Amino acid sequence: MGTEIEIRELSALEEFQSCVEIQKVVWGFDDPYDIVPLPLLIVSQRMDGVILGAFNGNEMIGFVYSLPGEHKGRKGQWSHMLAVLSDYRNSEIGYRLKMAQYELSQQKGYEFLEWTFDPLESRNAYFNLKKLGCIATEYEENIYGITSSPLHGGMPTDRLIAHWMIPPLVKTLPESAKVPERPSLVTGTKLIEQGVLILEEVFLDSQEPFLFMEIPEEMQQLRAKSPDAALQWRLKTREIFQHYLHQECILYSFLRIESRSFYVLKQVELNH
């Protein structure tokens, strides 16, 4: 499948309209205010934004969209959306779109890319922090409010901000095949009969160079089985992120080991 897919900048009006339709399919939005409209997409590209589509023949099957800007005196692209139709997921299309976005942003002279992601979605965290090599230093509480997307499930839209440096950060992290032990920032109980990981306790007093924080492997399944448990994860992990990101920690990487998922936090002196 991958050899047939073309990644390129959009040009025709119909291609921009396809971005609008893909948003409705991927996120299930039923409120028009949640959708990036056609005129804004067109204007964004004219003003040096990056909008790339993935095409299987004449059919657009995914896109990535970012806006140009400046943050703390440095030029960056804010990547607002990455979407791939369900039939094409797990086929590297999202990765190819992000890499093409990175390369075009670098050619245009930008110094970084940023975007938000749900801190409790393990696949997104792994993709951003491990596969792409981003870090995260900022946590936004309920940044988009309550949206109409069933994927958000009426939960507060807390988000981490992925920061992708140009050139990318070279990471060194000794990894083993073992599940991280202490210093762990949460304890939980797996309810085997339901497949739900219940958060029991969080720890805000660790001072180790590397810290590990477990999150549910499948947040959407957990939320479907126990909305209360999902909300507990949101509110209690919010405490962890807000505390440690203010204590000169960064979210440095992400591990998936033995069907479990862990953030890796690293103590570091930030220069901004």
Secondary structure, 3 states (H helix, E strand, C coil): CHHHEEEEECCCHHHHHHHHHHHHHHHCCCCHHHCCCHHHHHHHHHCCCEEEEEEECCEEEEEEEEEEEEECCEEEEEEEEEEECHHHCCCCHHHHHHHHHHHHHHHCCCCEEEEEECCCCHHHHHHHHHHCCCEEEEEECCCCCCCCCCCCCCCCCCEEEEEEECCCCCCCCCCCCCCCCCCECEEEEEECCCCEEEEEEECCCCCCCEEEEEECCCHHHHHHHCHHHHHHHHHHHHHHHHHHHCCCEEEEEEEEECCEEEEEEEECCCCC
